[in-house]
Amino acid sequence: MYGVAWWQALFLGLLQGATELFPVSSLGHWVIVPSLLHWSVKQSDPTFLPCLTLTHVGTATALVILSWREWVRIVRGFFRAAVRGRIEDADERMAMLLLVATIPGGLIGFVLKSSIAALFASPRAASVFLAINGLVLLGAEALRRRSERSGLSREEQEGDFKEVGQISFKAATVTGLFQALAFLPGISRSGVTMCGGLLAGLRHQEAAKLSFLLATPIIAGASIVEVPQLVGSGAPLGLYTLAAVLAGVAAYVSARFLLRYFRSGRLDPYGYYCLAAGVVSFVLLR
């Protein structure tokens, strides 16, 4: 991202960390906001995607710090189940659910990388996808309401639904396919993953938890492919690393807030925001 001022790079780091876990598409904001502000950010620059991925590493690090005890159990469970050849406890099942849900996004991202990257250079396309993201969030909530019992408090309604470890492997695969949609700028990874979780019968807070857990392996895979491209590119690695640290701080605060919010909160406010922001951005970017 040559030509970007240091404060703009740090702002983009904060923007990524703040919007990655909220269901509003960090990638969409990275493509749209600089264009609206007339910054000299070239989304088609070869360093754009690696720099964006580096800020995602900060986000993933924050999530690991937030849930490190759970990740220790999951990693141990994975190796136990892999060595034994069968699943015997909840940690092992969670590990395999995450593996199954991660595979679709990894495969689709690998196969369609060049085609998807071309969309990063189109802020208007990102604004369209952002509006679509809003419609998806609102649609998922409309379907959830049909499954809820009326006359109960929100906490009581949420109690009728599942925890993460109770979903089927088929549902985990479908959720992973939802996550793959987030390669389109404007489609929120956390948002569509949560929608997949809601359709699988998860509580809102558990759908958010699943979204956060799935973020770590998909970001780790992308960072292995993309971040090394920054080495020798002439890009200011120190500045980009600082932006990644700021992204991590913003992501940690966002995750703590969202886990509390989704005890009784819904996706509706974020759906309306994405729909409005997408339409307004499309008009302003003409």
C-alpha positions as CSV (number, residue, x, y, z in Angstrom):
1,M,0.0,0.0,0.0
2,Y,2.5,2.6,-1.1
3,G,1.7,6.2,-0.7
4,V,-0.4,5.6,2.5
5,A,0.5,8.0,5.4
6,W,1.5,6.4,8.7
7,W,-1.6,7.6,10.5
8,Q,-3.8,6.2,7.7
9,A,-2.1,2.8,8.0
10,L,-2.7,2.9,11.8
11,F,-6.3,4.0,11.3
12,L,-6.9,1.1,8.9
13,G,-5.4,-1.3,11.5
14,L,-7.9,0.0,14.0
15,L,-10.7,-0.2,11.5
16,Q,-9.9,-3.8,10.7
17,G,-9.8,-4.9,14.3
18,A,-13.0,-3.1,15.1
19,T,-15.0,-4.4,12.2
20,E,-13.6,-7.9,11.8
21,L,-15.7,-9.4,14.6
22,F,-18.7,-7.2,14.3
23,P,-20.9,-8.6,11.5
24,V,-20.2,-5.6,9.2
25,S,-17.2,-6.8,7.0
26,S,-13.8,-5.5,7.7
27,L,-12.7,-6.2,4.1
28,G,-15.6,-4.2,2.8
29,H,-14.7,-1.3,5.0
30,W,-11.0,-1.5,3.9
31,V,-12.1,-1.3,0.3
32,I,-14.8,1.3,0.7
33,V,-13.6,3.8,3.4
34,P,-10.3,4.8,1.7
35,S,-12.1,5.5,-1.6
36,L,-14.8,7.6,0.2
37,L,-12.1,9.6,1.9
38,H,-10.0,9.9,-1.4
39,W,-7.0,8.3,0.2
40,S,-4.2,7.1,-2.1
41,V,-4.8,3.4,-1.2
42,K,-4.5,1.1,-4.2
43,Q,-6.6,-2.0,-3.5
44,S,-5.0,-3.6,-6.6
45,D,-1.5,-3.1,-5.2
46,P,0.3,-6.4,-4.6
47,T,0.9,-5.5,-1.0
48,F,-2.7,-4.7,-0.2
49,L,-3.9,-8.2,0.6
50,P,-0.7,-9.2,2.5
51,C,-1.0,-6.1,4.6
52,L,-4.7,-6.7,5.3
53,T,-3.8,-10.3,6.2
54,L,-1.2,-9.1,8.6
55,T,-3.7,-7.0,10.5
56,H,-5.9,-10.1,10.6
57,V,-3.1,-11.8,12.4
58,G,-3.4,-9.2,15.1
59,T,-7.1,-10.0,15.3
60,A,-6.5,-13.7,15.5
61,T,-3.9,-13.2,18.3
62,A,-6.4,-11.3,20.3
63,L,-8.9,-14.1,20.0
64,V,-6.4,-16.7,21.1
65,I,-5.6,-14.6,24.1
66,L,-9.3,-14.2,24.9
67,S,-10.0,-18.0,24.6
68,W,-6.5,-19.5,25.2
69,R,-7.8,-22.1,27.8
70,E,-10.4,-23.3,25.3
71,W,-7.8,-23.5,22.5
72,V,-5.5,-25.6,24.7
73,R,-8.3,-28.1,25.3
74,I,-9.3,-28.1,21.6
75,V,-5.7,-28.7,20.4
76,R,-5.2,-31.5,22.9
77,G,-8.5,-32.9,21.8
78,F,-7.6,-32.9,18.2
79,F,-4.4,-34.8,18.7
80,R,-6.1,-37.3,21.0
81,A,-8.9,-38.0,18.5
82,A,-6.4,-38.1,15.6
83,V,-4.1,-40.6,17.3
84,R,-7.0,-42.8,18.6
85,G,-9.1,-42.6,15.4
86,R,-12.3,-41.8,17.1
87,I,-14.0,-39.1,19.2
88,E,-14.7,-39.7,22.9
89,D,-15.2,-36.4,24.6
90,A,-16.5,-32.8,24.1
91,D,-13.1,-31.3,23.4
92,E,-12.3,-33.8,20.8
93,R,-15.7,-33.3,19.1
94,M,-15.2,-29.5,19.2
95,A,-11.8,-29.9,17.5
96,M,-13.3,-32.0,14.7
97,L,-16.2,-29.6,14.3
98,L,-13.8,-26.7,13.8
99,L,-11.8,-28.7,11.3
100,V,-14.8,-29.7,9.3
101,A,-16.1,-26.1,9.3
102,T,-12.7,-24.7,8.3
103,I,-12.1,-26.9,5.2
104,P,-14.7,-25.4,2.8
105,G,-13.4,-21.8,3.3
106,G,-9.8,-22.9,2.9
107,L,-10.4,-24.8,-0.3
108,I,-12.5,-22.1,-1.9
109,G,-10.1,-19.4,-0.9
110,F,-7.2,-21.4,-2.4
111,V,-8.9,-22.2,-5.7
112,L,-10.6,-18.8,-6.3
113,K,-7.9,-16.5,-4.8
114,S,-7.0,-14.6,-8.0
115,S,-10.7,-14.1,-9.1
116,I,-11.7,-12.9,-5.6
117,A,-8.7,-10.6,-5.3
118,A,-9.8,-8.7,-8.5
119,L,-13.0,-7.6,-6.6
120,F,-10.8,-5.8,-4.0
121,A,-10.1,-3.1,-6.6
122,S,-13.9,-2.3,-6.9
123,P,-15.3,-0.2,-4.1
124,R,-18.7,-0.1,-5.8
125,A,-18.8,-3.9,-5.9
126,A,-17.9,-3.9,-2.2
127,S,-20.7,-1.5,-1.4
128,V,-23.2,-3.8,-3.2
129,F,-21.9,-6.8,-1.3
130,L,-22.2,-4.8,2.0
131,A,-25.8,-4.1,1.3
132,I,-26.4,-7.8,0.5
133,N,-24.6,-8.7,3.8
134,G,-27.2,-6.5,5.6
135,L,-30.1,-8.4,3.9
136,V,-28.5,-11.7,4.8
137,L,-28.3,-10.7,8.5
138,L,-31.9,-9.5,8.5
139,G,-33.1,-12.6,6.7
140,A,-31.3,-14.9,9.3
141,E,-33.0,-13.0,12.1
142,A,-36.4,-13.3,10.4
143,L,-36.0,-17.0,10.2
144,R,-34.8,-17.3,13.8
145,R,-37.9,-15.5,15.0
146,R,-40.1,-18.2,13.5
147,S,-38.4,-20.7,15.7
148,E,-38.7,-18.7,18.9
149,R,-41.5,-19.1,21.4
150,S,-43.5,-15.9,21.9
151,G,-44.3,-14.5,25.3
152,L,-40.8,-15.3,26.8
153,S,-38.0,-13.0,27.7
154,R,-35.0,-12.9,25.3
155,E,-32.9,-14.9,27.8
156,E,-35.6,-17.6,28.0
157,Q,-35.9,-17.7,24.2
158,E,-32.2,-18.2,23.8
159,G,-32.3,-21.0,26.3
160,D,-34.3,-23.1,23.9
161,F,-31.3,-23.3,21.5
162,K,-28.0,-25.2,21.3
163,E,-24.5,-24.7,22.4
164,V,-21.6,-24.9,19.9
165,G,-20.6,-28.5,20.7
166,Q,-24.2,-29.8,20.2
167,I,-24.4,-29.0,16.4
168,S,-24.0,-31.8,13.9
169,F,-21.0,-32.2,11.5
170,K,-23.3,-31.5,8.6
171,A,-24.3,-28.2,10.2
172,A,-20.6,-27.4,10.8
173,T,-19.9,-28.0,7.1
174,V,-22.8,-25.7,6.1
175,T,-21.5,-23.0,8.4
176,G,-18.0,-23.4,6.9
177,L,-19.6,-22.8,3.4
178,F,-21.2,-19.7,4.8
179,Q,-17.8,-18.5,6.0
180,A,-16.4,-18.9,2.5
181,L,-18.7,-16.2,1.3
182,A,-16.6,-13.7,3.2
183,F,-13.9,-13.7,0.6
184,L,-16.3,-11.3,-1.2
185,P,-15.5,-7.7,0.0
186,G,-18.6,-6.5,1.9
187,I,-19.7,-9.9,3.0
188,S,-18.9,-10.2,6.7
189,R,-17.1,-13.4,7.8
190,S,-18.3,-13.2,11.3
191,G,-21.8,-12.2,10.1
192,V,-22.4,-15.0,7.7
193,T,-20.8,-17.5,10.0
194,M,-23.2,-16.4,12.8
195,C,-26.1,-16.7,10.3
196,G,-25.0,-20.2,9.6
197,G,-24.8,-20.9,13.3
198,L,-28.3,-19.5,13.9
199,L,-29.7,-21.7,11.1
200,A,-28.0,-24.6,12.8
201,G,-30.0,-23.9,15.9
202,L,-27.3,-22.2,18.0
203,R,-28.0,-19.4,20.6
204,H,-26.8,-16.0,19.4
205,Q,-23.9,-16.0,21.9
206,E,-22.9,-19.5,20.9
207,A,-23.1,-18.5,17.2
208,A,-20.7,-15.6,18.0
209,K,-18.4,-17.9,19.9
210,L,-18.3,-20.3,16.9
211,S,-17.5,-17.4,14.6
212,F,-14.6,-16.3,16.8
213,L,-13.2,-19.8,17.0
214,L,-13.4,-20.3,13.2
215,A,-11.6,-17.0,12.6
216,T,-8.3,-18.3,14.0
217,P,-7.5,-21.2,11.7
218,I,-8.7,-19.5,8.5
219,I,-6.6,-16.4,9.4
220,A,-3.6,-18.6,10.2
221,G,-3.9,-20.3,6.8
222,A,-4.2,-17.0,5.0
223,S,-1.2,-15.5,6.8
224,I,1.1,-18.4,5.9
225,V,0.3,-17.7,2.2
226,E,0.1,-13.9,2.2
227,V,2.3,-12.3,4.9
228,P,5.7,-13.6,3.6
229,Q,5.0,-11.6,0.4
230,L,5.7,-8.4,2.4
231,V,9.3,-9.5,3.0
232,G,11.5,-7.9,0.4
233,S,8.6,-5.9,-1.1
234,G,9.9,-2.6,0.3
235,A,6.7,-2.2,2.4
236,P,7.2,-0.6,5.9
237,L,6.9,-3.8,7.9
238,G,7.3,-2.0,11.2
239,L,4.4,0.3,10.5
240,Y,2.2,-2.6,9.3
241,T,3.1,-4.6,12.3
242,L,2.1,-1.7,14.6
243,A,-1.2,-1.5,12.6
244,A,-1.7,-5.2,13.3
245,V,-1.1,-4.6,17.1
246,L,-3.8,-1.9,17.1
247,A,-6.1,-4.3,15.2
248,G,-5.5,-6.9,17.9
249,V,-6.4,-4.4,20.7
250,A,-9.5,-3.3,18.9
251,A,-10.5,-6.9,18.2
252,Y,-10.1,-7.9,21.9
253,V,-12.4,-5.1,23.0
254,S,-14.9,-5.9,20.3
255,A,-15.0,-9.6,21.2
256,R,-15.6,-8.9,24.9
257,F,-18.4,-6.5,24.0
258,L,-20.0,-8.8,21.4
259,L,-20.0,-11.9,23.7
260,R,-22.0,-9.8,26.3
261,Y,-24.2,-8.2,23.7
262,F,-25.3,-11.5,22.1
263,R,-26.6,-12.9,25.4
264,S,-29.8,-11.3,24.4
265,G,-29.0,-9.1,21.4
266,R,-29.7,-9.7,17.7
267,L,-28.1,-9.1,14.3
268,D,-30.8,-6.7,13.2
269,P,-28.9,-3.4,14.1
270,Y,-25.9,-4.5,12.1
271,G,-28.1,-5.7,9.2
272,Y,-29.7,-2.2,8.9
273,Y,-26.3,-0.6,9.2
274,C,-24.8,-2.7,6.4
275,L,-27.8,-2.2,4.2
276,A,-27.8,1.6,4.6
277,A,-24.0,1.9,4.4
278,G,-23.9,-0.2,1.3
279,V,-26.6,1.8,-0.5
280,V,-25.1,5.2,0.5
281,S,-21.6,4.2,-0.4
282,F,-22.8,2.9,-3.8
283,V,-24.3,6.3,-4.5
284,L,-21.4,8.3,-3.3
285,L,-18.9,6.2,-5.2
286,R,-20.5,6.7,-8.6
